[in-house]
Amino acid sequence: MAELLNELVWSHSRAGAFAGCLRAYWFAYYGSWGGWKAEAPAEVRDAWVQKKLTSRAMWIGTVVHGVAEHALRELREGRGPVPLEDAVRAALAGARRDIEGSESGVWLARPAKRVGFREHYYDEAVEPETWSAALAEIERQVRALWEQRTFQRLHEVPGRIRELEELRRFRVGDVDVYVVLDVMVDDGRGGAVILDWKTGNHHESEEIAAQLGVYGLYATEVLGLPAERLVAMHVNVRHGTETRHPVGEVEIAMARERIRATTAAMRARLVDVAGNVAAREDYPVLPEGDPTCRSCGFRGICGRR
């Protein structure tokens, strides 16, 4: 197998990390690189493990996204609709395994494949009722998803589902860009609808619009879809809301400029652009006492535990 190269590629999540704590960004994309190897230095291994940690809110979103993907994939591949009660049982069973595996520490044997919670890793006191509430929220959102109008509509046109949680890589200017669309469905009239499931309590409208603009760029550049035939929709499963976002020429041009500008800023901090080499000291840590540190997965290796 060829050696994996640490390349500077662009993604919405990477750009978001770069806009936050620069030291956390360095740990995520440089300091943890190679931590999966048996011969990795202890600090690199620790950084990689901490990179894999999740919070309860992030985990709930992952579980609900997985349920939605599985149900729609079953439909698209002709195996029929997944009954709601089956989906609820499977989601809760998997979620309970995640909690048990994290609490016992068995997840550390395969950090890339199993779930590890920051709360367990850092020995935070969490009442059992907190986990019960998280499981209840998963069940509530799965049930809400099955009642959601757009999700129900997809059950009527499974043959139109064009993309479903597939990782795509494409070129924008002088950098490769990664996108993963939750769902893209043909509208039957030469266009497409891009759906983005959200499960959190609060999402910034501007942040969602920026993410959907990159998806619009992908749809026009790679799939050849006309911008005027694209519709992007943010579906908040937690709150039962749908919000349409424009993804026309203006939004696509803004996405292209955002990719160009953030890529230039990322490269400006490298000591070797061609080799994508970054020095830890060029990525400063947040000031002592910054509240962001309390929920950061890297607070152990960063000395903010």
Beta strands, then each sheet from edge to edge (+ up, - down):
strand 1: 161-163
strand 2: 167-172
strand 3: 175-180
strand 4: 183-186
strand 5: 192-198
strand 6: 230-236
strand 7: 241-245
sheet 1: 1+ 4- 5+ 6+ 7-
sheet 2: 2+ 3-
end
